[in-house]
Amino acid sequence: MAKKNYKVTTRLPELPDLDEGESLLNLFDQDNPDINLFNLVDDEMIRLAGSKFSFYKYYQTDDYDEVYMESRNKPVAKQGITVHGHYDPTSLSEELTQFGIELTNDQLFTFNKSYIERKIGRSVIPGDVIKPEFQDQRYEVFEVVEDSFESYGVYHLVCSAKLLRDAPDVQDTPLTQVSEELGGYAGIDG
């Protein structure tokens, strides 16, 4: 097979003279209006692949116990705000150690920063309560970390939360109401 040589008939424009550090690529230009595109795509991905949560805002007060170094009566909103986020659900596990029963069910919740701030009217703070829609468990946020991809303009809030065991709906559940019989063998009376 013969090798063919192709001739360019159209004259290509010359490349502009650029000083060092300048570029024609606008992807990393912070003044570019398209920088928000990545943030919108990230928000959409979290909505599609994530879960719905009821978000209960914590209202900070001056009621702070110096001995226990915490606020004992934490005012939390009664009505939840429906938000979308991402987390990996884990099963409830209580481990018996030399110090007693330990509950090691901390959860990480991930939210798009601009989305969650727009939905709740402020940033997430420690003390806020998150309840996944399909679980009957509440989690109290104890740490909020901003995870950012600054060159793309995407910012996440990663919230560490612990299982809220002293919630009124947990305390008011009678222990006699169980979903199935305790002990024994299935189908055998005695």
QUIQUI-V505874 format. One record per backbone hydrogen bond with DSSP energy under -1.0 kcal/mol. NH is the residue of the N-H (numbers start at 0). CO is the residue of the C=O. If there is no record, write none. Layout:
nh & co
NH & CO
NH & CO
This chain:
nh & co
21 & 18
28 & 25
31 & 28
34 & 31
35 & 32
36 & 33
39 & 35
40 & 36
41 & 37
42 & 38
43 & 39
44 & 40
45 & 41
46 & 42
47 & 43
48 & 44
49 & 45
50 & 84
52 & 82
53 & 130
54 & 80
55 & 128
58 & 74
63 & 61
64 & 69
68 & 64
69 & 64
76 & 56
80 & 54
82 & 52
84 & 50
85 & 109
94 & 101
96 & 99
99 & 96
101 & 94
103 & 92
106 & 160
108 & 158
109 & 85
110 & 156
112 & 154
115 & 111
116 & 112
117 & 113
118 & 114
119 & 115
120 & 116
126 & 140
127 & 124
128 & 55
129 & 138
130 & 53
132 & 51
138 & 129
139 & 161
140 & 127
141 & 159
142 & 159
144 & 157
146 & 155
148 & 153
151 & 148
152 & 148
153 & 148
155 & 146
156 & 110
157 & 144
158 & 108
159 & 142
160 & 106
161 & 139
163 & 137
164 & 162
169 & 166
170 & 166
171 & 167
176 & 173
177 & 175
187 & 184
